[in-house]
């Protein structure tokens, strides 16, 4: 069942399908440029297809079931989630092949995941310790179902996962021995690699992570615990991971939206990110400051601020940058030679960091050309549990 529009989306329902409606949105509103989004989907699918590597996109970036469905339709083998609550929200919205990419410590949440498996989900989980293996095994047995299990390997992120070869082998063997669990492979994610701007510098950092991964994979092979799936990587490293040949699937997230944090990253070695800025936040000029700056109705409650300042677009033209002046407001620093925009002008802004920005919005306002064409609920918005 599709969620009924709420908040500002209710005010924008009458605009769906109308010519020129994109520039008349009630704001602040999260806008998805459908044309850029579809190009981003196709580019990832084409890159991975040509390289012969599978991709399992990460929903932590979008939290939206409709986007997950479109990713699967573009060739994705399934969807990753960061937290159990995020996974359950997408499962309730009809997504069935889901991977939880982080360990948990809650028996209640593990039981919820097992119930979802029993109700038709295919859930892969990562484990980093023996007691978590047993918790998943016991929950699977209790609900007469099964989890696919992946061993979490630490290749330099120092967040979760086992770093030693013996620990990896012992944990994989332990998982393989449990009824209700199926040992399917390993996860190795090196998040620090993703935002290294230079292509060759990023390749070098990725190679060091892969050196550690290769040693751990060799130990598993010697123990007759060959992983069928080796999952990891992200938007910034997916091409390098395909070229390295160790991962069997990558977990890109930000590529569907992109943001200012990725804008300086030479993802494909061609001088830029390649993927386009599909996620925007529409805001309205609501006044002018005493110094003449246009003041807009979007601040830290509409944008995550952990990234470079957004560009401001009026139609296709960049007209300035946003500088924050409160939870509710921002000021536009206009481009050279440009005047302050009139009160009532609706502009769209790129986002500093897409993942936490989308977590502030209940609906995506999907636009193509100058029209609002759809409203998509962000089902897992706020699900940091």
C-alpha positions in Angstrom: 0.0 0.0 0.0 1.4 3.4 -1.0 1.6 5.9 1.9 -0.8 8.8 1.7 0.9 12.2 1.2 1.7 14.1 4.3 3.3 17.4 5.2 4.3 19.6 2.3 3.5 16.8 -0.1 -0.2 17.2 0.6 0.0 20.8 -0.6 1.8 19.7 -3.8 -0.6 16.9 -4.8 -2.7 19.2 -7.0 0.4 20.1 -9.0 1.2 16.6 -10.2 1.1 16.5 -14.0 0.7 20.3 -14.5 3.0 22.1 -16.9 5.4 24.4 -15.0 4.5 22.9 -11.6 8.1 22.2 -10.7 8.8 25.9 -10.2 5.6 26.3 -8.1 6.2 23.7 -5.4 5.4 24.5 -1.8 8.6 24.1 0.1 11.0 23.0 1.5 10.6 19.9 -0.6 12.9 17.0 -1.6 13.0 16.9 -5.4 14.2 14.0 -7.5 15.1 14.9 -11.0 13.8 11.8 -12.8 15.8 12.2 -15.9 19.2 12.5 -14.1 18.1 9.7 -11.7 17.4 7.3 -14.6 20.7 8.2 -16.2 22.5 7.4 -12.9 20.7 4.0 -12.7 21.6 3.1 -16.2 25.2 4.2 -15.8 25.8 2.0 -12.8 24.1 -1.0 -14.4 26.1 -0.6 -17.6 29.4 -0.2 -15.8 28.9 -3.2 -13.6 27.5 -5.3 -16.5 30.5 -4.5 -18.7 32.9 -5.3 -15.9 31.2 -8.5 -15.0 30.4 -7.7 -11.4 27.0 -7.8 -9.6 25.7 -4.8 -7.7 23.5 -4.7 -4.6 22.7 -1.0 -4.0 22.6 0.4 -0.5 19.3 1.8 0.6 20.8 3.9 3.4 21.2 6.6 0.7 17.6 6.7 -0.4 15.3 4.7 2.1 12.7 4.5 -0.6 10.9 1.3 -1.8 10.2 2.7 -5.3 13.8 3.5 -5.9 14.7 0.0 -4.6 12.3 -1.5 -7.1 13.8 0.5 -9.9 17.3 -0.5 -8.9 16.3 -4.2 -9.0 14.6 -3.6 -12.4 17.9 -2.1 -13.6 19.8 -5.3 -12.8 20.6 -5.2 -9.1 20.7 -8.6 -7.3 19.1 -7.2 -4.2 19.2 -4.3 -1.8 21.4 -3.5 1.2 20.2 -1.9 4.4 22.2 -0.4 7.3 19.8 -1.0 10.2 17.0 -3.5 11.0 14.4 -0.8 11.1 15.4 0.4 7.6 15.2 -3.2 6.3 11.8 -3.9 7.9 10.4 -0.7 6.4 11.4 -1.8 2.9 10.2 -5.3 3.5 6.8 -4.0 4.6 6.8 -2.0 1.4 7.3 -5.1 -0.7 11.1 -5.5 -1.1 12.1 -9.1 -0.6 15.8 -9.7 -1.2 17.6 -7.7 1.5 21.0 -7.6 3.1 21.7 -6.1 6.6 25.3 -4.8 6.3 26.0 -4.2 10.0 26.0 -6.4 13.1 23.4 -5.9 15.8 23.1 -6.6 19.5 19.4 -6.8 20.0 17.5 -10.1 20.5 14.2 -8.3 19.7 15.5 -7.0 16.4 16.9 -10.3 15.4 13.6 -11.9 16.2 11.9 -9.3 13.9 14.3 -10.2 11.1 13.6 -13.9 11.6 9.8 -13.3 11.4 10.3 -11.4 8.1 12.3 -14.4 6.8 9.4 -16.7 7.8 7.0 -14.3 6.0 8.9 -14.5 2.7 12.0 -12.3 2.9 15.4 -13.5 1.8 17.6 -11.8 4.3 21.4 -11.9 4.4 23.1 -10.8 7.6 26.7 -10.1 8.6 28.3 -11.4 11.7 31.5 -10.4 13.5 31.4 -12.6 16.6 30.3 -16.1 17.7 27.5 -15.0 20.0 25.8 -13.2 17.1 26.0 -16.3 15.0 24.2 -18.2 17.7 21.6 -15.5 18.2 20.7 -15.6 14.5 20.7 -19.4 14.5 18.4 -19.6 17.5 16.0 -17.1 16.0 15.9 -18.9 12.7 15.2 -22.2 14.4 12.5 -20.7 16.6 10.7 -19.4 13.5 11.5 -22.4 11.3 13.3 -20.3 8.7 16.9 -19.5 7.6 19.3 -16.6 7.3 22.0 -16.3 4.8 25.2 -15.4 6.7 28.2 -13.4 5.7 31.4 -12.9 7.7 32.2 -9.3 8.3 35.9 -8.6 7.5 37.7 -5.5 8.6 40.1 -4.4 5.8 41.0 -1.1 7.4 37.8 0.7 8.3 38.2 -0.2 12.0 34.4 -0.1 12.6 33.2 -3.7 12.6 34.4 -7.1 11.4 37.2 -9.5 12.1 40.7 -8.6 11.0 42.7 -11.8 11.6 42.7 -14.8 9.2 42.2 -17.3 12.1 39.3 -15.4 13.4 37.7 -15.2 10.0 38.1 -19.0 9.5 36.8 -19.8 12.9 33.8 -17.6 12.6 32.9 -18.9 9.1 33.2 -22.5 10.3 31.0 -21.7 13.3 28.3 -20.2 11.0 28.5 -23.1 8.5 27.8 -25.6 11.3 24.6 -24.0 12.5 21.2 -25.3 11.4 19.0 -22.4 10.2 22.1 -20.6 8.8 23.7 -20.8 5.4 27.2 -19.5 5.1 27.2 -17.7 1.8 30.2 -15.4 1.9 31.9 -12.3 3.3 31.5 -8.6 3.4 34.5 -6.2 3.2 33.7 -2.5 3.2 36.3 0.2 3.2 34.4 3.4 3.5 37.4 5.7 3.7 38.3 4.9 0.1 35.0 6.3 -1.3 35.7 10.0 -1.0 39.3 10.2 -2.0 39.1 12.7 -4.9 41.9 11.6 -7.2 41.4 8.5 -9.2 44.9 7.1 -8.8 45.1 8.0 -5.1 41.8 6.2 -4.6 43.1 3.2 -6.5 46.1 3.0 -4.2 44.0 3.2 -1.1 41.7 0.6 -2.5 44.6 -1.7 -3.4 45.8 -1.7 0.2 42.3 -2.7 1.4 42.2 -5.4 -1.2 45.6 -6.7 -0.2 44.2 -7.4 3.3 41.1 -8.9 1.8 43.1 -11.2 -0.5 44.9 -12.6 2.5 41.7 -13.3 4.4 40.1 -14.9 1.3 43.2 -17.1 0.9 42.8 -18.3 4.5 39.1 -19.2 3.9 40.0 -21.1 0.7 42.7 -23.1 2.5 40.0 -24.0 5.2 37.6 -25.2 2.5 35.3 -22.2 3.3 35.3 -20.5 -0.1 32.9 -17.6 0.0 30.3 -17.7 -2.8 29.7 -13.9 -2.4 32.4 -11.3 -1.7 30.5 -8.0 -1.1 31.7 -4.5 -0.5 32.7 -1.3 -2.1 30.5 1.7 -2.9 29.9 4.5 -5.3 33.4 5.8 -5.2 35.2 2.5 -5.6 32.8 0.4 -7.7 34.8 0.6 -10.9 38.1 -0.1 -9.1 36.6 -3.0 -7.3 35.4 -4.5 -10.5 38.9 -4.1 -12.0 40.6 -5.6 -9.0 38.5 -8.8 -9.3 38.2 -9.8 -5.6 34.6 -8.6 -5.0 31.7 -10.5 -6.6 29.3 -7.6 -5.9 29.5 -4.0 -5.0 27.2 -1.9 -2.7 26.9 1.6 -4.2 24.5 3.9 -2.5 25.0 7.6 -3.3 25.1 7.1 -7.1 21.3 7.4 -7.4 21.3 10.9 -5.8 24.8 12.3 -5.6 25.8 15.3 -3.5 28.4 18.0 -3.0 30.7 15.6 -1.1 31.0 13.5 -4.2 31.2 16.3 -6.6 35.0 16.5 -6.5 35.6 12.7 -6.7 36.9 11.5 -10.1 34.9 8.2 -9.9 35.7 6.8 -13.3 39.1 8.4 -14.1 37.5 10.9 -16.5 37.8 14.1 -14.4 34.5 14.1 -12.5 31.9 12.1 -10.6 30.1 11.0 -13.8 26.8 10.5 -12.0 24.6 13.6 -11.9 23.0 15.5 -9.0 19.5 14.0 -9.0 18.5 15.0 -5.5 17.7 18.6 -4.9 15.9 20.5 -2.1 13.5 23.1 -3.4 13.3 26.2 -1.2 11.5 29.5 -1.6 12.9 33.0 -1.1 10.8 34.3 1.8 12.5 37.7 2.4 15.7 39.8 2.1 18.2 40.4 4.8 19.2 44.0 5.8 22.3 43.4 3.7 20.3 42.5 0.7 20.7 38.7 0.6 17.8 36.5 -0.4 16.6 34.4 2.5 15.1 31.0 1.9 12.9 28.7 3.9 15.4 25.8 4.3 18.0 25.4 7.0 19.4 22.5 8.9 16.0 20.9 9.2 15.9 20.5 5.5 19.6 19.8 4.6 22.2 17.7 6.3 25.1 20.2 6.8 28.0 17.7 6.8 29.4 18.6 3.4 30.2 21.5 1.1 27.7 24.2 0.7 25.0 23.6 -1.9 24.8 25.2 -5.3 21.5 27.1 -6.0 19.8 26.4 -9.4 17.1 28.5 -11.0 16.0 26.3 -13.8 19.2 25.1 -15.4 21.4 28.0 -14.2 23.6 28.1 -11.1 22.9 31.4 -9.4 24.8 31.1 -6.2 25.5 29.1 -3.1 23.5 28.6 0.2 25.0 29.8 3.5 23.1 28.6 6.6 21.6 31.1 9.0 19.5 28.9 11.3 17.6 25.7 11.6 14.8 27.0 9.4 16.6 29.4 7.0 19.5 29.9 4.6 20.8 32.9 2.7 21.8 32.8 -1.0 25.2 34.1 -1.8 24.6 35.2 -5.4 27.0 34.5 -8.2 29.2 37.3 -9.5 27.1 40.1 -11.0 23.8 38.6 -10.0 21.1 40.4 -8.0 19.2 38.9 -5.1 16.3 36.8 -6.3 12.7 38.2 -5.8 10.6 37.1 -2.9 8.5 34.1 -3.9 11.1 32.6 -6.2 11.4 28.8 -5.9 14.9 27.5 -6.5 16.5 24.1 -6.2 19.6 23.4 -4.2 22.1 20.5 -4.5 22.7 18.7 -1.1 25.9 18.6 1.0 25.4 14.9 1.9 22.5 12.9 0.4 22.1 10.1 3.0 21.2 12.2 6.0 19.4 14.8 3.9 16.9 12.3 2.6 16.3 11.2 6.2 14.8 14.6 6.8 12.0 14.2 4.2 8.9 12.0 4.1 8.3 12.2 0.3 10.3 12.7 -2.8 8.8 15.1 -5.3 9.6 13.4 -8.6 10.1 15.9 -11.5 10.7 15.5 -15.2 11.4 18.7 -17.1 9.3 21.4 -15.7 6.6 19.1 -14.3 6.0 17.4 -11.0 5.1 13.9 -12.1 4.9 11.8 -8.9 5.3 11.7 -5.2 7.3 8.7 -3.8 7.2 8.0 0.0 10.5 7.6 1.8 9.3 4.6 3.8 12.4 4.2 5.9 12.8 7.9 6.7 13.9 8.2 10.3 14.5 4.5 10.7 17.9 4.7 12.4 16.9 1.7 14.6 
